[in-house]
Amino acid sequence: MNRIRIGRTYWHVRGAALSVAAMLVLALAWSAAHPTLTLAAGVSGKVEIFTATGTAEQEKYQNDVLAQFEKAHPAVKLNVQRVVWPWYTRFQTLLAAGTPPDIWMSAGMYASAQYVEQGVWKDLTPLIQRDKVDLSQYFAPTIEASRFRGMQYGLPLAMYTDALIYNVDLFNQAGLAEPPHDYDDTSWTWDKYLEYGRKLTKDTNGDGVPEIWGIDGLGNLDLVAASYGTFPFTPDFRKAQYDAPGMVKAYQMAQDIQFRYHVTPTYDQRVKYNLGGVAFDRGVAGMLIDFTTRAGNYINRKDLHFDIAAKPRGPAGPKVLLYLDTLNMVSTGRNPDATWELIKYLSRPDVLPGFAVYGRTAIPPTKNGAQLFVEHMKQLRPDVDWAVFIKGAPYAIPVEYWRPNYGDIYNLVQQIGGQITNNEKDVTTGLKELNAQVQAVLDKYWATKDKGGK
């Protein structure tokens, strides 16, 4: 799964019917405790919902929840349009035709970032304040990530964090203590991660190519750089910082684990030895940094004895990836009143956790609701510490955040950054080149904006 989450893999869930019943019990208790947030009376009409396709189980759960909303509002009819990738093509077509949906249900941050500057999303701030929606129930990074220049463009629906996934059997064979599962262990640094990687790597026949690789990558390099105190841009997004010390450290590490320490397979080795994009899947890598869905893909892998631990930290502390799905109201939608009632309904503490876990196979973005994810995953794979994904939430940083000319910058980073990590360019020289090209994009964007352009 790359950073724009093309082709998200969904994994199967069981026991949804029992969980719906449990959610209904919670609904009664919650409604009694929160009388000020009852649904508004008198809304009517059709609400057009735009969303991505999911598994049959996920879509059934979503439909059941939406049917409960319709039961509470007999005068409202929900029409769901489920779209396969690429979702944006269809959404853009609807906008251009003047027939937009009322809501993008479960919009990812990449989708939000493409349209937030164009005024496509309605600012929910006045509605949140009017109806006293409690934003403190959410993990703070999810609220911050769904704001843009002071506007709350959506409410969090589902989150995905990353962590360290490790092969327990390979750790035992190497005689290594398992990595810490909590983020309060300051000894678990990137240097320690590399040390573990070297101890896990095994070249038993001495041909120079390991049979066991200690490390299967570093995860998102922006987050590695952030753990060293560097972000790709200044807070105002006017200056690029791809050549700053933390970025140099991150890219140098990504290059070194392949070509200096030989603890991670190179791209050519992945192809030659049929390791695939993720060697951990083959049982030949000791550690992998990846997000929630990847670990979920291993639920039924009885041949893979894995567990989950905290990510390594840099001097600026641990930095955890955040993918976020939000409920976005389209500003030109035809039925804003009923749409807002639907958003409030899906955001209720008795509805949101189940919708995220069973309807999205994700972590609920609320502090109390997140525990449902852990309990559910424990039922499916009890030998894994799923709570680590929740423990990382306070350190989460979105990686699909808005930036000027998102696509242009993304392509530059993929191209030049890929050449650096593949040892085709020197790290320092390559990052200076990348920074100069990204800065040129920023300068062009801001020159237009500062002149009052759109």
N, C-alpha and C positions, 0 to 999 in steps of 0.2 A: 504494500500500500504506500503510494508516494504522498507527498505532503498535501496534494490537492484531493486525495482520497478517491482517485478514479477506480471504479470497480471494487468498492468495499465488499469484502467477503462476509456473508452472514452465516452464522452457525446456528444449529437447531436447538430449540428449547423445548422442555417438557413441563407438564404440570400447570399449564396456563389456566385451565378451568378452575382448579382449586384456588389459584391465586386471584382470579377474578372474584370469587366468593369472599376471600380474605379482604380484598380491596373494598368490597361493598360494606363489610363490617366496619372497616376503618372509616368509610365515608359517613356512616351514621354518627360515629363518635366525633369525627372532625366537624361535621356540620353543626352538631350541638355546641361545640366549643368555639366556633367561629361564625356566629350569626350575622356579623357585619359584612361578610363576604358571600352571602347567598346570591344566587343568580338573579339578574334583573328580570322583571316580569314584562311581558308585552312585546318582546322582540319577535320578529317574523321574517319570512322571506327565505331566499336561497343563499347559501354560502358556498362559494366555489373554493375547493381545497386543492392545492397543488402539492404533490409530495413524490418521493421516490418509491419505487417498488421494493418489496422485501420478500421474505419467505412466506409461504402459505400460513404458517403459524403466526408470524408477526402481523400479517395483514388481517387475519381473523381477530386477533386481539385488538388491533386498532379499530376495526369495524365494530366490535362489541362495545368499546368505550364510546365511540361516536354515536352508536345507537342509544346508549344511555343518555347522552346529551339531547338527542332528538326526543326521547321520551319525556325529558324534563321540559322541553320546549316544543310542543306539538306543532306550533306554527312555523318552525324552522326546518328547512330541508337542506341536508348536507350532501353535496355532490363531490365525490373524491376523484381526482384525476391522478392516477399513478403513472409515473414516467420512468422509463429506463434511461441509463446513461447514453448520450450526454443530456442531462436535465436542462442545461442552460439554453440549448438550442430551442427547445420547445417553449421555455419560459419567455425567451426573447421574442419568439414568434407571436405569442399571446400579447405581449406588451405592444409590439409594433402594430398589431391588428386592432388595438383598442379594446381587447377583450381579456384583460388580465384577471387572474384569480383574486379572491378576496384575501387569501392567506397562503403563504408557503409554509406548510407544516413540516417541521424538521429541516429547515434550511441550514446547510453547513456554512461555516464561516467564509469559505471561499466564495460561495454563492452570495452571501451577504456583502462581502467586500466588493464584488463586481458592480453592485447596484446602489450601495448606500450613498455614494456621493451624487447620484443622479436623482435623489429624492423619490426613489421607488418605494422605500419603506416609510411607514407612518411612525412618527415619534410617539411612543407609548407613554412618555413621562406624565403628561396631564391626566391620562386615564388611570395610571398607576397611583398617582397622588389622590385623585378623586375617589377611587374605590378602595384606597388604603391596602393595596397589595403589599404584602410583607416581603421585601427583597432580602431581608436578613436571613431568611431560611436557606438562601442559596450559598454555595461556596463563593467567596468574594471574587476569585479570578473569573468565574463565569459571568458575573454581572459586569465586571470591568470589560470583559471581552466582547460583550454584546452592546457596548456603547460606542458612539462615534461622534466626536466633537460636541459632547454634551447631550446628545440625544440617545434615548434607549430604543434602538431600532428593533429589538426583539426580546423575548423572555426565554431563558435557557430551558431546553427540553431534555437534552441528553448530552452526556459528556464522555470523553474517552481520554484516558491518561496513559502514559507509558511507564515502564519499570524495567528492571533487569530480570529476564527469564533465564534460568540456568539449568543445566543438565545435572541432576543429583548423582547419577551413576558415574559420570566423568569426574565430578568433584571427589567422590569417594575413592575412585581409582587413583587419583592424583594425591590423595591424602590431604586435601585442602578442607579447612573449615568452611562451612557454608557462609556466603556473604550476609551481612546484616539485613534484617527485614524492616528495620525502623530507620527513620531519617535523623535520629539524634546521635548516630555514631559518626563522629567527625573524622575517624581514621579511614573511612571508606571513601577514598579519593580516586581521581583518575590514575594517579601513579600506582595505587594499590590494585586498581582494576587491570592495568597493564602487567603488573607483577603476577597476578593470578592468571592472566592470559598466557604468559610465558611458561608458567608451571603446568598449565593444562595442555599446552601444545605438545604433540607427540609425533616424532618422525622415526618410527620403529625400524624401518629398513634402511635408513640413512641415505635415501635418494634425493634428499633436499626438499621433498614435498611432504608436508605433514599428513598423517592419516587422521589425526585429531587436531582441530584448530581451537585455540583457546578462546578467541573472540570472533564474533560475527558482526562486527561493526560498532559504531559509537552512537547510533541513533541520529537524531537531527543535529547537525553541526552548529546551527544557530544557538541551540540550547547549551551545547558544550562551551561555546564562546561566552554565553551569558553567565555560565558558572565561573568564568574568569573575569566577569565584569564588563563584557563588551556586547553591544547590540549592533545589528547591521546599520542602524540609522540613528541619528539624533532624535530626541523626542518630538521635534517639530517636523521631522521627515525632510528637512532641507539639505542635510549633509549625509553622505554615505560614509560608513565606517568599516568597510570590508577589509581595510588594510590595518586596522587597529590591533593592538597586541593580543587581545583575546581571540580574535578571528584567526590570526596567524597561529596561535597555539592550537586551536581546534583543527585547522586544516593540516598543520604539520603532524598532529597526532594521527589524523585519518590516513595520511600518506605513510607515516612511519609504521603503523601496525601491519601494513601490507608489505612494504618494500625494505624496511630496515629490520624489524623484529620478526617478520614472517609469522605472525600469529593470527592473521586474518587472510582468507583467500582473496587474491586479486580478481578482477573481472575476468581476465583470460583463464585463470585457474577454475573459476566457477563454471565457465563454458567447457573447458577441456575435460574436467573431471565430473561433469554433470552434477554439480553441487546446487544448481538453481540459484535464484536470487537470495534465498535464505538457507544457508547450509545447516542451520540448527534443525530444520525440518528433517534432515537426513540422519540426525543423531550423531553428527561428526563435528559439532561445535559446542564448546562448553558454556558460552555466555552470549546472550542476544539482548539488545535493548530495543524493545518494540512496544506497541500499545495494546490496549485491551483486547481488540479483536484477534490479534495474532495468538495470544495465549488461549483465547476461546477456541481457536481452531484445533488446539491440541487436546480438547476435553476427552475425545474418544480414542486418543492415541495411547493405548495400554502399553505399547512398546517404548514409550517415551516418558521416562521418570523425570519430571521437571518440577520446579518450584519457582516462586517469584520473590525477588529481593529489591531493596532500595537501589536507586540509581547512584552511581558515584557522584561526588561533589568536587567543585573547584573552590578556590579561595572565596568566591562570592556565594557559596552555599549550593545546595542541590537545585536543579532546574528541571522541571517535569513538563513534558509535552501536554498540550491541551488541544484536542479537537472538540468542537462544540456544535450541536444542532440547536437551532432556536425556532421559536414561533414568531414569524414576521408577518405583520399586517401590511398588505399592499395599499399604498396611499390613495390609489385611484380605484380601489375596489368598490363594488356597488352596495355592499351591505355592511358598513363598518360597525354598526351597533351589535348585530348578531355575531359578527366576527370577533369582536372584543369579548363577548360573553363566552365564545368557544375558547379563546385564549385563556381566559380566567379559569374556565372549567378544567382545561388540560393542565393548568398550573397548580391546581389544588393539591394539598399535601396527601389527600387520599387517592388521587388519580395519577399524579405525575410519576411516582416511583414505579408503579406497575406498567405504565405506558413506556417508560424508558427501558425497563428490564425486559418485559415480555413483548412490547411492541417495537422496540428498537434494538434490543440486545446490547444495551449500553448502561452506563452508570447514571443513576439519577443525579442531577446537579444540586440536590439539596442535602444539607448535613444529616438530617434524619432519614431521608429516603435512601441515601446511598447504601445503608446497611442491607437493604433488600437485595441489592446486587450480590453482596458477599454471601448472604444466606442461600440465595438461589444457586450461585456457582458452587458453593460447598456441597450442595445436594448432588450436583453433577460430577464434581471431582473433589472429594473431601481431603485429599492429600496435598492440596495446593493452598498457599496462603494468599487468597484473593484480596484480603484486606489491604495489602500493600498498595494496590491501585488507588484506594481511598486515602491512605496515608499521604500519598503524593499530591493530593488535590490542593493543599494550601501553597504548594510550591509551583503550581502549574502556570505556564506561560503559553498563550496561543501562538501557533506558528502560521496560521492562515489569516493573520491580521491584515487590515487595509494598508496599502502603500501606494504611492503614485504609480500609475501605469503598471499595475500588478503584473500583467502578462509579460511585458517587455523585460522587467527586472527579473522575473522568475526564469525566463529563458536564458538571460545572461548568466545567472547563477548556476543553472543547470549545465550550460556549455562550458564556461571557464572554470567553475568550481569542479566540474567533473574531470576536466583535463588536469587540474591540480591533484585531486585525490588519486587519479590514475597515473601519477608520476610523469605526466607529459609536460608539465610546467613546474618550475621552481615555485615554492610556496609564496615567498615574499614577493617575487616579481609578478607571479600570477595574480595575487590578490591586489597588488597595485594596479594592474591592468583592469581587473574586475571593478575595483573601486572607481577608477576613472570613467569607465563606461556607464556604471550605474549613476554616478554623479551627473553625467551628461543627460541622462534620462530625467533625473530630478530637476536639473536646471531648466530644461525645456518645459517641464510641467509647471514649475513655479513661475517662470517668466510669463506664461499664459495666464495663470491665476492672478498674479500680481497686477496684470493689466485689466483685470475684470473679465477675463475669458472663462469659458466653461470647459 
